[in-house]
Amino acid sequence: MLRPRAKVVEPVEDYKLVVTFNNGEKKIFDVKPYFNYPIFKALEDEKMFKTVHIGGISVEWLNGADICPDELYFDSKPIVQ
């Protein structure tokens, strides 16, 4: 089985991402724990954080930071409605 791919990403408050995957799941991913790594430090700037977009099967930012597709899917929390 192929891992789900990110289809839509939306930055929201508190440095989180709402990600819709190609299997129909919608999840929330917290980026704050990544701020300890140099490439992600720049994302503390809200303008840079909001440059997030779909890049291949995951998400990336204009500064070159990206999240491993498996981490994005497995470390995000389902959105309950």
N, C-alpha and C positions, 0 to 999 in steps of 0.2 A: 504494500500500500504506500502510495506517495504521501509525503507530509503535506498538510494544508499549506497553501500559499497565500500570502497577504494580497488582497485585492484593493482594499481601500484603507487609508490611514488618516486619522484626524487627531491633531494635537489638542489636548484639553488641559484644564487647570491642574496645578500641582505637578507639572512635568510628567503627565501620563499620556498615553496614546490609546485611542479607541481604534482597534484593528478589526476589519471584517475580512474573513478568510474565504477562500473559494469553496469551502464546504458549507458555507452559510453561517458558521459560527461568528459571533461578535464578542470580542474579549477586550479587556483593559490591561495595558502593560505599563508598569512603573519604571521610568528611566532613571530616577534619582540615584539608585544604588550604583549606577555606572559612572557617576560624576567623579569617582575616585580615580578613574583612568584618564590619562592625559587627553586622548582624542575626544572624550565625552565631556571634559571640563568646559569646553566652549559652549555646550548646549545649555549651560546655566543662564546664558544670555537668551532671554525669551524670543528675541527676533531670530536667532540662529535655531533655537528649538523648533520654531514654527516652520522652518524650511523642510521639515520631514516630508518624504514622498516615497512612493513605491519604487523600489530598485530591484528588478529581477523578481526573486521569490520572497523578498523580505522588505525592510524599510531602510532608508538611508537619509543622510542630511548633506547639505551643501559642503560642509567641511570635510566630508569623506567618512565620517562615522557611520557605522551600520550595525545592525543587530543580527546575530546568527539566526537563520530561519527557525531552527529547532528551539532555541531559547525564546524567541518571540512567541512561538505557539505554546510551548509547554510551561513557560514561566508567567504567562498571562492568566488573568482570572476571568472566568465567564461572567458576562453581564446578565444579571437576572432581571427579568422585567415583570 
